[in-house]
Amino acid sequence: MLTDPPHLRPTPRPGFCPRPVPEPTLRLFLFHHAGGSQLLFREWLAHFPPDWEIHLLDAPGRGRLADLPFCDSAEELAGCFREEILLAQDRPFAFFGHSMGGLAAYELTQRLAREQLRQPVWLGVSARDAPGVGPDSERHRLPDAELRRHLAALGGTAVEVLEDEELWQLLAPVIRGDLRLVETWQPRPDAPRLTVPLSVFGGTDDVVVAPDRLATWSAHAERFLGLHLFEGDHFYFRGRVPQFVDLLVAQIRAAAPSLASCPPAGRVV
């Protein structure tokens, strides 16, 4: 069977929509954490309203985009996602990002504002420091053994993966590249406050971003919808996905009252 040579194959898009919806009420884009992929959100899909279209995004260097080079900066990562968002602006849309994904979603929202393009009706940031609250560590420089212990403490990577040398060699460059992006982020000093309604989420026992640091997001949004804390670590939503998605839906509807008249969150099988 003949196949096109690599240079003639179309570049895969970062966005993936597992459940297309005809004329959706809302498009929700989900941005994953450092070292992760859109697989983080697969369990969430069944819990959103059936008339919402959910788009999962992958950063370059993993999954379907494994052949693409890593992004060196948050601005470059936002640019990678920009075209995907522009293709979906015929409907109201919203962003939710966890950890590195929160940074990407914030940068992309700011970029859309600078370019005077349509902005999301809501931005949700999870387990991510606000601008000006820089990371107090350089995890991307840690020796392998120490970095593995750190990831095990975070809870987002299976212990079996961390203990498997072959899998670790595949995963380590992705993790280090993402952590470097996060830890070298330099927000624009002239960045204005967000005009988009903002909700912030986190875990009470997160060893990366403490609740008091999450609270500083309130100074960066004209309409701050609150800090929502849960008992747990950096991946505090594990074990409570249905309840957490219900909260996201409620926050989005509070930000965009026109969506409040839509049917309540359903369960899609």
C-alpha positions as CSV (number, residue, x, y, z in Angstrom):
1,M,0.0,0.0,0.0
2,L,1.4,3.4,-1.1
3,T,1.6,6.2,1.4
4,D,2.6,9.8,1.0
5,P,6.2,10.8,1.9
6,P,6.4,12.6,5.3
7,H,6.9,16.0,3.7
8,L,3.6,15.7,1.8
9,R,1.4,14.5,4.7
10,P,-0.8,17.1,6.2
11,T,0.3,18.4,9.6
12,P,-2.0,17.1,12.3
13,R,-4.2,19.6,14.1
14,P,-3.8,20.0,17.8
15,G,-7.6,19.8,18.4
16,F,-9.7,16.7,18.6
17,C,-13.4,16.6,18.9
18,P,-14.5,13.1,19.9
19,R,-18.3,13.9,19.8
20,P,-19.2,16.5,17.2
21,V,-22.5,18.2,17.9
22,P,-24.6,19.8,15.1
23,E,-25.1,23.5,15.9
24,P,-23.7,23.3,19.5
25,T,-24.8,25.8,22.1
26,L,-21.2,26.1,23.3
27,R,-17.8,24.8,22.3
28,L,-15.5,24.1,25.3
29,F,-11.8,23.7,24.8
30,L,-9.8,21.7,27.4
31,F,-6.0,22.3,27.8
32,H,-3.9,19.6,29.5
33,H,-1.1,19.7,32.1
34,A,2.7,19.5,31.6
35,G,3.8,16.0,30.5
36,G,0.2,15.1,29.8
37,S,-2.2,14.9,26.8
38,Q,-5.9,15.2,26.0
39,L,-6.3,11.7,27.5
40,L,-6.7,13.5,30.9
41,F,-10.1,14.6,29.9
42,R,-11.6,11.5,28.2
43,E,-13.5,10.5,31.4
44,W,-15.0,14.0,31.6
45,L,-16.8,13.9,28.2
46,A,-19.9,12.0,29.3
47,H,-20.8,14.5,32.0
48,F,-21.1,17.7,29.9
49,P,-24.5,18.9,28.5
50,P,-25.3,17.0,25.3
51,D,-25.6,20.2,23.3
52,W,-22.1,21.3,24.2
53,E,-19.2,20.4,21.9
54,I,-16.0,19.4,23.7
55,H,-12.7,20.0,22.0
56,L,-9.6,18.3,23.4
57,L,-6.2,19.9,22.7
58,D,-2.7,18.3,22.5
59,A,0.5,20.3,22.7
60,P,3.1,19.4,20.1
61,G,5.5,16.5,21.0
62,R,3.0,13.9,22.1
63,G,0.2,11.7,20.8
64,R,-1.0,12.6,17.3
65,L,1.6,15.4,17.4
66,A,4.5,13.3,18.5
67,D,6.5,14.2,15.3
68,L,6.3,17.9,15.9
69,P,8.9,19.8,18.0
70,F,8.0,21.0,21.5
71,C,7.0,24.6,22.0
72,D,9.7,26.7,23.7
73,S,7.5,29.3,25.2
74,A,3.9,29.8,26.4
75,E,3.4,32.3,23.7
76,E,4.5,29.8,21.1
77,L,2.1,27.2,22.6
78,A,-0.8,29.7,22.5
79,G,0.1,30.3,18.8
80,C,-0.1,26.6,18.1
81,F,-3.7,26.5,19.4
82,R,-4.8,29.8,17.9
83,E,-5.8,28.5,14.5
84,E,-7.8,25.8,16.1
85,I,-9.8,28.4,18.0
86,L,-10.3,30.6,15.0
87,L,-12.0,27.7,13.2
88,A,-14.6,27.5,16.0
89,Q,-15.6,31.1,16.5
90,D,-19.0,30.8,14.8
91,R,-20.4,29.7,18.2
92,P,-19.8,30.8,21.8
93,F,-16.7,29.1,23.2
94,A,-15.0,28.7,26.6
95,F,-11.5,27.6,27.9
96,F,-10.5,25.4,30.8
97,G,-6.9,24.6,31.4
98,H,-5.2,22.5,34.1
99,S,-1.7,23.4,35.2
100,M,0.3,24.1,32.1
101,G,-3.0,24.1,30.3
102,G,-4.2,27.0,32.4
103,L,-1.2,29.0,31.4
104,A,-1.8,28.2,27.7
105,A,-5.5,29.1,28.0
106,Y,-4.6,32.4,29.7
107,E,-2.0,33.4,27.1
108,L,-4.4,32.5,24.3
109,T,-7.2,34.6,25.8
110,Q,-4.8,37.6,26.1
111,R,-3.7,37.1,22.5
112,L,-7.2,37.0,21.2
113,A,-7.9,40.3,23.1
114,R,-4.7,41.9,21.6
115,E,-5.7,40.9,18.1
116,Q,-9.3,42.2,18.8
117,L,-10.7,38.8,18.0
118,R,-13.7,37.1,19.6
119,Q,-12.8,36.0,23.2
120,P,-14.1,33.1,25.2
121,V,-17.3,33.6,27.3
122,W,-15.4,32.1,30.3
123,L,-11.9,31.1,31.3
124,G,-11.2,28.4,33.9
125,V,-7.7,28.1,35.3
126,S,-6.7,25.1,37.4
127,A,-3.6,24.5,39.6
128,R,-1.7,27.3,37.9
129,D,0.1,30.3,39.4
130,A,-1.1,33.8,38.4
131,P,1.1,36.1,36.4
132,G,3.8,37.6,38.5
133,V,3.9,34.6,40.9
134,G,6.8,32.7,39.4
135,P,7.7,29.1,40.1
136,D,10.0,28.7,43.1
137,S,11.8,25.7,41.6
138,E,13.4,24.4,38.4
139,R,12.0,21.0,38.2
140,H,13.0,20.6,34.6
141,R,16.6,20.4,35.8
142,L,16.1,17.8,38.4
143,P,18.1,14.5,38.1
144,D,15.9,11.6,36.8
145,A,15.5,9.9,40.2
146,E,14.4,13.1,41.9
147,L,12.1,14.1,39.1
148,R,10.4,10.7,39.2
149,R,9.8,11.1,43.0
150,H,8.4,14.6,42.4
151,L,6.0,13.3,39.8
152,A,4.9,10.4,42.0
153,A,4.1,12.9,44.7
154,L,2.0,14.9,42.3
155,G,-0.1,11.8,41.5
156,G,-0.7,12.5,37.8
157,T,1.6,9.8,36.4
158,A,1.1,6.1,37.0
159,V,3.8,4.6,39.3
160,E,4.2,1.7,36.8
161,V,5.2,4.2,34.1
162,L,7.7,6.0,36.4
163,E,9.3,2.7,37.4
164,D,9.5,1.4,33.8
165,E,12.9,2.5,32.4
166,E,11.8,2.2,28.7
167,L,8.6,4.1,29.2
168,W,10.4,6.7,31.3
169,Q,12.9,7.4,28.5
170,L,10.0,8.1,26.2
171,L,8.2,10.3,28.7
172,A,11.1,12.2,30.2
173,P,11.7,14.6,27.2
174,V,8.0,15.5,27.1
175,I,7.9,16.3,30.8
176,R,11.1,18.2,30.9
177,G,10.2,20.2,27.8
178,D,6.8,21.2,29.3
179,L,8.2,22.0,32.7
180,R,10.9,24.2,31.1
181,L,8.1,26.1,29.2
182,V,6.2,26.6,32.5
183,E,9.1,27.6,34.6
184,T,10.7,30.0,32.2
185,W,7.4,31.8,31.4
186,Q,7.7,35.6,31.4
187,P,4.3,37.2,31.3
188,R,4.0,40.5,29.4
189,P,4.5,43.3,31.9
190,D,1.8,45.4,30.1
191,A,-0.8,42.6,30.1
192,P,-4.2,44.1,31.0
193,R,-6.6,42.6,33.4
194,L,-8.8,39.9,31.8
195,T,-12.2,41.1,30.7
196,V,-13.3,37.5,30.4
197,P,-15.0,36.0,33.5
198,L,-12.5,34.0,35.3
199,S,-12.9,31.0,37.7
200,V,-9.9,29.4,39.5
201,F,-9.6,25.9,40.9
202,G,-7.1,23.9,43.0
203,G,-6.3,21.4,45.6
204,T,-5.7,22.2,49.3
205,D,-2.7,19.9,49.4
206,D,-1.1,20.8,46.1
207,V,2.7,20.7,46.5
208,V,3.1,22.9,43.4
209,V,0.6,25.7,43.7
210,A,-0.6,26.5,47.2
211,P,-4.1,28.0,47.7
212,D,-2.8,31.5,48.7
213,R,-1.0,31.7,45.4
214,L,-4.1,30.7,43.4
215,A,-6.0,33.5,45.2
216,T,-3.8,36.1,43.5
217,W,-5.6,35.5,40.2
218,S,-8.3,37.8,41.6
219,A,-6.1,40.8,40.8
220,H,-5.9,39.8,37.1
221,A,-9.6,39.7,36.1
222,E,-12.3,42.4,36.0
223,R,-14.9,39.7,36.7
224,F,-13.5,37.1,39.1
225,L,-15.9,34.3,39.8
226,G,-14.0,32.9,42.8
227,L,-11.4,30.4,43.9
228,H,-12.8,26.9,44.3
229,L,-10.8,24.6,46.4
230,F,-11.1,20.8,46.9
231,E,-9.3,18.5,49.3
232,G,-6.6,16.8,47.3
233,D,-3.3,17.2,45.5
234,H,-2.4,18.7,42.1
235,F,-5.0,16.4,40.5
236,Y,-7.7,17.1,43.0
237,F,-10.5,16.3,40.6
238,R,-9.7,12.6,40.5
239,G,-12.5,10.5,42.0
240,R,-15.0,13.4,41.7
241,V,-15.2,14.0,38.0
242,P,-19.1,14.2,37.7
243,Q,-19.3,16.7,40.6
244,F,-16.4,18.7,39.2
245,V,-17.8,18.9,35.7
246,D,-21.2,20.0,37.2
247,L,-19.3,22.9,38.9
248,L,-17.6,23.8,35.6
249,V,-21.0,23.8,33.8
250,A,-22.5,26.0,36.6
251,Q,-19.5,28.5,36.4
252,I,-19.8,28.8,32.6
253,R,-23.5,29.4,32.8
254,A,-23.0,32.0,35.5
255,A,-20.5,33.7,33.2
256,A,-22.7,33.5,30.1
257,P,-26.4,33.9,31.2
258,S,-27.6,33.1,27.7
259,L,-26.5,29.5,28.3
260,A,-28.5,29.2,31.5
261,S,-31.7,28.5,29.6
262,C,-30.1,25.5,27.9
263,P,-31.0,22.0,29.1
264,P,-29.3,20.9,32.4
265,A,-26.1,18.8,32.2
266,G,-26.9,15.4,30.8
267,R,-25.1,12.1,30.8
268,V,-24.1,11.0,27.3
269,V,-23.5,7.3,26.8
